[in-house]
């Protein structure tokens, strides 16, 4: 790398699953911006999480001076416990709530003692290595979110992800527009910004409008009110507490992550409730239905979350019934539409009234819409702009929008950087100069990275046409069949109803092996016999069924 | 059944996948209304289609007097070739285009000769058994769509699925409002109606608005224009032809179903083009890019459809490049959002401009919105209303909407019938009285119904944590291990990197079997040994990996 330039690299897997970890590098020093997990796409079967690929950092760990965390959402802090060790335990910087949430994660993994955590103030600058970092407050769907203005030897880099201009947020702290205006006067070199809502015109409505919608529901619902949102949407939980208090309802928190995150937020003062407002689930029996509000997880239709279990009458203390009002205070993330829809249908079947969707007013996004994105650019006037936190299409539409703002932003000012793109900047230069390796690192069960692409590909194949195994024992001295062929199949045909097909498959194997033994009856080449069985059986099954199950031969020599 | 009542039953699988086949029964006669396929949900792995479950009709085939088809969409005619034989080849009634499309399907399956097809006129009533059937024209996203007013001994039953009030449709034939008004004067007993767009307020915009959006694109696109829609959306294809002609472009049809359905529509005069407008794909080279429009399949992101292949640069004759404009003239069906999104991202990556989504004006729905649904009720004033063609939530919201229209529709007038619900009606009575069995009949590869729930459940399990097989040969005389245990695994762990785990699993098996043989060393109970291996291995693997692969033991006696 040219030593007098700064490098910026979004790490992560395939572009579509996000790039929630950034490398800012100058000379011998690296600053990491956020360290989040990504959620698997539908065809990553059985995968729980996807981690950023830190190949680029493997032989540069001694350069890493620190990790800056912008806010406490999973896609910005979730990879910390998985990667902190591999990164050499660099110090972590974040605001009070963010550090609170990341501490809980580190504690769970027994990594808290080894990690240095610095709680920062959103108006107080600090130094990490050669980088001067000025945090500034922004409004988002979790309190205590910040952007970072980072002074590097080549210029000012502004990292501003997950934000909106909300002039009436729940916590009373709107985006620090004054800070942005002052940064704009300092001729910023690069702006990294969220662009995921570029398809939405106008402004994202304020959190305050959701409170109004909640009040209407609390004023009219005849029975219990059950509200689902992301557990990390602390402001939303606060709004429900306030409506509950205003309309004389007790409130219950349901779902493990809802309880955990709310506990941290209460402890730190980000959630406030009058004494007696919150009750435990088993205390609900002491109140009338119209004195109860339940705040729960499951707004994405996740099968094991509290709301899905309530919809299946599988949740202790809360069985959905006639007169209940269920509120989805969230939008389905792409890919979750069908499971959300299923939960809504089940809730209606059990007699609940369900409030959901765009026109109901019970949810607003935490991200900026078009006019806000333009307003930010008008305030900051950066030389280079790197849109992220969206699909490729959002980045393209964002660039179109920027170019529509006139000659102040020439086409080369917007860089469309996908995962692994290496960008370099100085006062005269800003361009993608190369690419580092990024793959998908899967987390599945307890272990990181041991489910790789081969395993996921196998699962895709198994899920399509199933598997058929052929097992045969042969005499190692002469190649004669001693036992079998036996056939076991799963996910292909229902074996009990397919005896003819199974028998015919066995015959095919027998014929194939007899031919072989006549050709060479002295040595037995297991690999060859395996291959032979695989080929003849695959071909036979496709001819008979037009399907291609995974065929797995196993030859045992006895 | 009470002989003086009429029965109405929606057949089909789980409610969420639709109920696109209806039984209308009176005394000894049955009329079938539509016979469509349903598309599998995401967790029905490897399933191509889902058929209605005709269990109810199995011992009633001699009663079936005919099948009425409302229009030519797959979810209304697609099951005909699969089920016509089992139904005893009853005569089929449909309009010209519908019969044309169903004929092509029957011909492909070599069933055309055995089937009686009656082409009906949408203003001419006809008799099927004791039922007097009056078809009437309705506007929808395919031409030649009709509703049916069926006079039964107990009253008038109106079957009106897949419709909207479009006063300016492409084919110049709006919904026959006069016919509906006249039916309203005849005191209809039951109305069966589409309710899928009850969440949308106001009116569905006219097809004419799409033509205007197309004209704007055709007037300004700098290069080729590639438009994707459902092949069956004949009116949309006609609109593209007209824009192409108006702006001096040649038009290519791409994708097998696009070519097949368009051929039928051209032959019957439902599609019209000036001579020379349509060209073959290989002729595109003779024209400039701004003289080309391509109409193709793939609007749902289907991986093998023309547009997806173009987006992967895998389609002959059309490789996406800078300057291309791609138009998605369709809305993603729930569940397809992610794959559509992926195709859009890839098209942008290749340099195309992509036009899609709600605000672009390039698509309107074929279904009625709230105000249209209310207008229909105001015209018909039926005693009973059965909403369908939507999820359960749509049915509930529809009932809410109906009850909001005042006392003319009391709560008991709206029947929420899921798949298999048996409804009975007479002048004094209208209620769900029972339920017949309905399951999911899967079509996968060539054969119908041989992929059942067991197979799909296995695929779900395989797709989550994969499979691990343990094979061992034992001496049938003494139970000693002769060969193995061998272990083969797919979709669980990457075997090459997991030798320790595999070896430890083998040890677990050996230990378990040694214990057994000491207990009983005279007879070998293979089933017991199988069970034992399954249990110890499952437990061991869960302890080591927190995953639950399908464990499949296979004991061979030699």
Interface residues (C-beta under 8 A of the other chain):
Chain A: X15 X16 X41 X42 X45 X46 X199 X201 X334 X335 X337 X338 X341 X342 X344 X345 X346 X348 X349 X354 X357 X359 X391 X392 X393 X396 X444 X445 X446 X447 X450 X451 X452 X454 X455 X456 X458 X459 X460 X461 X462 X463 X464 X465 X466 X467 X469 X471 X473 X482 X483 X484 X486 X488 X490 X491 X492 X493 X494 X497 X498 X545 X546 X547 X550 X552 X554 X556 X557 X558
Chain B: X15 X16 X41 X42 X45 X46 X199 X201 X334 X335 X337 X338 X341 X342 X344 X345 X346 X348 X349 X354 X357 X359 X391 X392 X393 X396 X444 X445 X446 X447 X450 X451 X452 X454 X455 X456 X458 X459 X460 X461 X462 X463 X464 X465 X466 X467 X469 X471 X473 X482 X483 X484 X486 X488 X490 X491 X492 X493 X494 X497 X498 X545 X546 X547 X550 X552 X554 X556 X557 X558
